[in-house]
Amino acid sequence: MTSSTHTPSETLSAAVTKQLAKVLDPELGVSITDLGLIYGVEISNTGVCVITMTLTTIGCPLFGSIQKEIEDRVMELEGIEDIKIDLVFEPTWTPERMTKETRIRLGLD
């Protein structure tokens, strides 16, 4: 018999990250995780999920649609009671935050 070394919060954080990978940037058609826009996921004991993220540009006009999709996807998960998106611009996003595969796909590598 094997025992898990992951706490329920870590397992739920991984599930949130998996859901975030389904959220596509509307302009690029690439997941926000592959773009490197997600800086962190934390879940409180009460099921509040705080997602720290950035955008490729300050004032991105598409953030509203990205935010709604994040909320819709993450709220599908059992154990998530509320979502807070902490939008930050430090550290500044750069293309180096993208996965190598995404940089190749977009012709940057």
C-alpha positions in Angstrom: 0.0 0.0 0.0 1.4 3.4 -0.9 0.7 6.6 1.0 0.3 10.0 -0.6 2.8 12.7 0.4 0.4 15.5 -0.9 -1.9 17.4 1.4 -5.5 17.9 0.2 -4.6 21.5 -0.4 -1.7 20.5 -2.7 -3.9 18.1 -4.6 -6.6 20.7 -5.0 -3.9 23.3 -6.1 -2.8 20.8 -8.8 -6.4 20.4 -9.9 -6.7 24.2 -10.2 -3.6 24.4 -12.2 -4.9 21.7 -14.5 -8.1 23.7 -15.0 -6.1 26.8 -15.7 -4.3 25.0 -18.5 -7.6 24.8 -20.3 -8.0 28.6 -20.3 -6.8 30.0 -23.6 -5.6 33.5 -24.3 -8.2 34.7 -26.8 -5.7 36.4 -29.1 -3.0 33.8 -29.2 -5.1 30.6 -28.7 -2.5 29.4 -26.1 -3.2 28.4 -22.5 -2.5 31.0 -19.9 -0.3 28.4 -18.1 1.8 27.8 -21.2 2.2 31.6 -21.6 3.6 31.8 -18.1 0.9 34.1 -16.8 0.2 32.1 -13.6 2.5 33.0 -10.8 0.9 31.0 -8.0 -2.2 29.2 -6.7 -3.1 29.1 -3.0 -6.2 27.6 -1.4 -7.3 28.5 2.1 -8.8 26.0 4.6 -12.2 27.5 3.7 -11.9 26.8 0.0 -10.9 30.3 -1.2 -8.6 30.0 -4.2 -6.2 32.9 -4.7 -4.7 32.9 -8.2 -1.7 35.2 -8.6 -1.3 36.1 -12.2 -0.2 38.7 -14.7 -1.0 39.7 -18.3 1.3 40.0 -21.3 0.5 43.8 -21.3 -0.8 46.1 -18.7 -4.4 47.1 -19.5 -5.1 44.0 -21.7 -8.6 44.6 -23.0 -9.3 40.8 -22.9 -8.7 40.3 -19.2 -12.5 40.3 -18.5 -13.0 37.3 -20.7 -9.9 35.5 -19.4 -11.1 36.2 -15.8 -14.6 34.8 -16.4 -13.2 31.6 -18.0 -10.8 31.2 -15.0 -13.7 31.6 -12.6 -15.9 29.2 -14.5 -13.3 26.5 -14.9 -12.0 26.6 -11.3 -15.5 26.8 -9.7 -16.2 23.4 -11.3 -13.8 21.8 -8.8 -15.2 20.3 -5.6 -13.7 22.1 -2.6 -13.4 25.5 -4.2 -15.9 27.9 -2.6 -14.6 31.3 -4.0 -12.0 32.6 -6.3 -9.8 35.7 -6.0 -7.6 36.8 -8.8 -4.6 38.8 -7.7 -3.4 40.6 -10.8 0.2 41.7 -10.5 2.8 43.2 -12.8 5.9 42.5 -10.7 7.8 40.5 -11.8 7.1 41.8 -15.3 6.0 39.2 -17.7 8.4 38.4 -20.5 8.3 35.8 -23.3 10.9 33.8 -21.4 8.1 32.8 -19.0 6.5 30.8 -21.8 7.1 27.1 -22.2 9.7 26.3 -24.8 7.0 24.6 -26.9 4.8 27.7 -26.8 7.8 29.9 -27.8 8.4 27.6 -30.8 4.7 27.5 -31.7 4.6 31.3 -31.8 7.8 31.5 -33.7 9.9 33.1 -30.9 12.4 30.3 -30.6 
